[in-house]
Amino acid sequence: MSYREVMDSEEGLKTWLEMVHRYGLAIIRGVPTNREEVVKVVNRFAYVKETSYGLTFDVISEPDPGAHLAFTGLRLELHTDMNYREKSPGLQLLHCLKASDPQENGQNGGGKSFFVDGFLVAKWLQENQPAAFHVLSSTPIKFSITTKNLKYSQHWPVICVDKDGEVTEIHCNNRTMGPLQAPSHLVMAFYHAYKLFTEKLRDSSLELLFHMKPGDLVAFNNRRVLHGRTSFDPRKVLRHLQGCYVDFDEIMSKYDMLLSR
């Protein structure tokens, strides 16, 4: 959808929020490429959730060898963010401020964003490998990180389900997930199930893959949709995104209000 449709029309905003609710992901095109513009978009329907990374954060390559993986040109595998918190952020927004033209660098220049619906993969696992699904939905594993002199940790199953067995959340990040602390007879079963799940996540037929262009803004359910990025050479490919988080119940409260009108 276009920036003006979302920002100027209640009907446009409702349609966009419905996409987020139904598919877990929605894109806005033509967003002005000003810093903090992502905050203005959020303020249209909710407010930004501040985290240890600040109100907003920038994803841009840095020469520092100790930099966060997202700030390098290395491949960023599919993951969900901040699983080490008491409650990981519900919605993540990424706004492209600058990006090289892929036609100039060639389509293989890298730096593509890719997304996969974790609920879809979890459902596949439940239907085709029910024992593996049971293991991943019933075995909490520790996620942790130390950043800015703060240490966070939390235990979550990779797949969270409600009392009816419906999938409600996905927690998956190979950079913050620790080794399984469980009786030895459970370890092999867990990692076999985890391998099945992550291999299916990498099925290219399930991914949405594209170069984000300046003015693109993608919003996705961080507890459902996993995101990643192909590798690129920072000396040849320019890529600058600004992002933020929003509590998902704030989104749904606005959506429900618009539906009732």
C-alpha positions as CSV (number, residue, x, y, z in Angstrom):
1,M,0.0,0.0,0.0
2,S,1.1,3.6,-0.5
3,Y,2.2,5.9,2.3
4,R,-0.7,8.3,1.6
5,E,-3.3,5.6,1.7
6,V,-2.2,4.6,5.2
7,M,-1.6,8.1,6.5
8,D,-4.6,9.9,5.0
9,S,-7.4,7.4,5.0
10,E,-9.0,5.5,7.8
11,E,-10.0,2.8,5.3
12,G,-6.5,2.6,4.1
13,L,-5.1,2.2,7.6
14,K,-7.7,-0.5,8.4
15,T,-6.7,-2.4,5.3
16,W,-3.0,-2.2,6.2
17,L,-3.6,-3.3,9.8
18,E,-5.8,-6.2,8.5
19,M,-2.8,-7.4,6.4
20,V,-0.6,-7.3,9.5
21,H,-3.2,-9.2,11.4
22,R,-4.0,-11.8,8.8
23,Y,-0.6,-12.4,7.1
24,G,1.8,-11.2,9.8
25,L,3.5,-8.8,7.4
26,A,2.5,-5.7,5.4
27,I,4.5,-3.2,3.3
28,I,4.1,0.5,2.8
29,R,5.7,2.1,-0.3
30,G,6.7,5.7,-0.8
31,V,7.4,6.6,2.8
32,P,9.5,9.9,3.0
33,T,13.1,9.0,3.6
34,N,13.6,11.2,6.6
35,R,15.0,10.0,9.9
36,E,12.3,9.2,12.5
37,E,9.6,9.0,9.8
38,V,9.0,5.4,11.0
39,V,7.9,7.0,14.3
40,K,5.4,9.2,12.5
41,V,3.9,6.1,10.8
42,V,3.6,4.3,14.2
43,N,2.0,7.3,15.7
44,R,-0.8,6.9,13.2
45,F,-2.0,3.8,15.0
46,A,-0.1,3.3,18.2
47,Y,3.2,4.4,19.9
48,V,6.8,3.1,19.8
49,K,7.9,0.6,22.4
50,E,11.3,1.8,23.7
51,T,13.9,-0.9,24.3
52,S,17.6,-1.1,25.3
53,Y,18.4,-0.1,21.7
54,G,16.5,3.2,22.2
55,L,13.2,4.5,20.7
56,T,14.5,3.7,17.2
57,F,17.6,1.9,15.9
58,D,19.6,2.0,12.7
59,V,20.7,-1.0,10.7
60,I,23.8,0.2,8.8
61,S,27.1,-1.5,8.1
62,E,30.0,-0.5,10.5
63,P,33.7,-1.2,10.2
64,D,33.9,-2.2,13.9
65,P,34.8,-5.9,14.1
66,G,32.8,-6.1,17.4
67,A,29.7,-4.7,15.9
68,H,26.3,-6.5,16.1
69,L,25.9,-8.9,13.2
70,A,23.1,-6.8,11.8
71,F,25.5,-3.9,11.4
72,T,27.9,-5.9,9.1
73,G,27.6,-7.2,5.6
74,L,27.4,-10.8,6.8
75,R,24.4,-13.0,6.1
76,L,21.8,-12.7,8.8
77,E,19.9,-16.0,9.3
78,L,16.2,-16.1,9.9
79,H,15.3,-15.1,13.4
80,T,12.9,-13.4,15.7
81,D,14.1,-10.5,17.9
82,M,14.6,-10.2,21.6
83,N,13.5,-13.6,22.7
84,Y,15.6,-13.0,25.8
85,R,13.1,-10.5,27.2
86,E,10.1,-11.1,29.4
87,K,7.9,-10.5,26.4
88,S,9.5,-10.0,23.0
89,P,8.2,-7.0,21.0
90,G,5.1,-7.8,19.0
91,L,5.5,-5.7,15.9
92,Q,8.8,-4.7,14.2
93,L,9.0,-2.0,11.6
94,L,12.0,-1.4,9.2
95,H,12.1,1.7,7.1
96,C,14.6,1.9,4.2
97,L,16.3,5.3,4.2
98,K,19.1,4.5,1.7
99,A,19.9,1.6,-0.6
100,S,22.0,1.0,-3.7
101,D,20.2,0.3,-6.9
102,P,20.4,-3.4,-7.5
103,Q,20.5,-2.8,-11.2
104,E,23.8,-1.0,-10.8
105,N,25.4,-3.6,-8.6
106,G,23.8,-6.6,-10.3
107,Q,21.0,-8.7,-8.8
108,N,23.6,-10.8,-7.0
109,G,25.0,-7.8,-5.1
110,G,23.3,-9.1,-2.0
111,G,21.6,-7.2,0.8
112,K,18.2,-8.7,0.2
113,S,15.7,-8.9,3.0
114,F,13.8,-12.2,3.4
115,F,10.9,-13.2,5.6
116,V,9.2,-16.6,6.4
117,D,5.9,-17.2,8.2
118,G,6.9,-19.2,11.3
119,F,3.2,-20.2,12.0
120,L,3.1,-21.9,8.6
121,V,6.3,-23.8,9.2
122,A,5.1,-24.8,12.7
123,K,1.8,-26.0,11.2
124,W,3.7,-28.1,8.7
125,L,5.8,-29.6,11.5
126,Q,2.6,-30.4,13.5
127,E,1.0,-32.2,10.6
128,N,4.1,-34.0,9.3
129,Q,6.3,-34.5,12.3
130,P,4.0,-34.4,15.3
131,A,6.6,-35.8,17.7
132,A,9.0,-33.0,16.8
133,F,6.3,-30.4,17.1
134,H,5.5,-31.7,20.6
135,V,9.2,-31.5,21.6
136,L,9.6,-27.9,20.4
137,S,6.4,-26.7,21.9
138,S,7.0,-28.3,25.3
139,T,10.7,-27.7,25.9
140,P,11.8,-24.3,27.2
141,I,15.3,-23.2,26.2
142,K,17.3,-20.2,27.4
143,F,17.8,-17.1,25.3
144,S,20.3,-14.6,26.6
145,I,22.4,-11.6,25.6
146,T,24.7,-9.1,27.2
147,T,24.5,-5.6,25.7
148,K,25.4,-2.1,27.0
149,N,26.5,-3.5,30.4
150,L,23.1,-5.2,30.8
151,K,22.4,-8.9,30.8
152,Y,19.0,-10.3,29.8
153,S,17.8,-13.9,29.8
154,Q,14.5,-15.7,29.4
155,H,13.3,-19.3,28.8
156,W,10.8,-19.9,25.9
157,P,9.8,-22.9,23.8
158,V,10.7,-22.5,20.1
159,I,7.0,-22.9,19.4
160,C,4.5,-21.5,21.9
161,V,0.9,-22.9,21.9
162,D,-2.3,-22.0,23.8
163,K,-4.5,-24.4,25.8
164,D,-6.1,-25.6,22.6
165,G,-2.8,-26.4,20.9
166,E,-2.9,-23.4,18.5
167,V,0.4,-21.8,17.7
168,T,0.7,-18.4,19.3
169,E,4.4,-17.4,19.1
170,I,7.7,-18.4,17.6
171,H,11.0,-17.9,19.4
172,C,14.0,-18.7,17.2
173,N,17.5,-17.0,17.1
174,N,20.7,-19.0,16.8
175,R,22.7,-16.1,18.1
176,T,21.0,-15.8,21.4
177,M,19.7,-19.3,22.0
178,G,21.9,-21.2,24.5
179,P,22.5,-25.0,24.7
180,L,19.7,-27.1,26.0
181,Q,19.8,-27.7,29.7
182,A,17.8,-30.9,30.0
183,P,18.2,-34.6,30.8
184,S,20.5,-36.3,28.3
185,H,17.8,-38.5,26.8
186,L,15.9,-35.3,25.7
187,V,18.8,-33.6,24.1
188,M,19.0,-35.6,20.9
189,A,15.2,-35.4,20.5
190,F,15.2,-31.7,20.8
191,Y,18.0,-31.0,18.3
192,H,16.5,-33.4,15.8
193,A,13.2,-31.5,16.1
194,Y,15.0,-28.2,15.9
195,K,16.9,-29.4,12.7
196,L,13.6,-30.4,11.1
197,F,12.1,-27.0,11.9
198,T,15.0,-24.8,10.8
199,E,15.5,-26.9,7.6
200,K,11.9,-26.2,6.6
201,L,12.3,-22.5,7.4
202,R,15.1,-22.5,4.8
203,D,12.7,-23.8,2.1
204,S,13.0,-21.1,-0.6
205,S,9.4,-21.7,-1.7
206,L,8.2,-20.3,1.6
207,E,10.2,-17.1,1.7
208,L,9.5,-13.5,0.6
209,L,12.8,-12.2,-0.7
210,F,13.3,-8.7,-2.1
211,H,15.6,-5.7,-2.2
212,M,14.2,-3.0,0.1
213,K,14.2,0.3,-1.8
214,P,14.4,3.8,-0.3
215,G,10.8,4.6,0.9
216,D,9.9,1.0,1.6
217,L,8.6,0.3,5.1
218,V,7.9,-3.3,6.2
219,A,6.1,-4.2,9.3
220,F,5.8,-7.7,10.6
221,N,4.7,-9.7,13.6
222,N,8.0,-10.4,15.4
223,R,6.4,-13.4,17.3
224,R,5.3,-15.0,14.0
225,V,7.4,-13.9,11.1
226,L,11.1,-14.6,11.0
227,H,13.4,-12.2,9.1
228,G,16.9,-12.3,7.7
229,R,19.2,-10.7,5.2
230,T,21.5,-12.0,2.5
231,S,25.2,-11.1,2.7
232,F,26.6,-8.1,0.8
233,D,29.8,-6.2,0.4
234,P,29.5,-2.9,2.3
235,R,32.1,-1.4,0.1
236,K,29.8,-1.8,-2.9
237,V,26.3,-2.0,-1.5
238,L,24.8,0.9,0.5
239,R,22.0,-0.2,2.9
240,H,20.6,1.9,5.7
241,L,17.4,0.9,7.6
242,Q,15.8,2.5,10.6
243,G,13.6,0.4,12.8
244,C,11.4,0.3,15.9
245,Y,9.1,-1.9,17.9
246,V,5.4,-1.7,18.9
247,D,3.4,-3.7,21.4
248,F,1.0,-5.9,19.4
249,D,-2.0,-5.3,21.6
250,E,-1.8,-1.6,20.7
251,I,-2.1,-2.5,17.0
252,M,-5.1,-4.8,17.6
253,S,-6.9,-2.2,19.8
254,K,-6.7,0.3,16.9
255,Y,-7.7,-2.4,14.4
256,D,-10.7,-3.5,16.5
257,M,-11.8,0.1,16.9
258,L,-11.7,0.7,13.1
259,L,-13.6,-2.6,12.5
260,S,-16.4,-1.4,14.8
261,R,-17.1,1.8,12.9
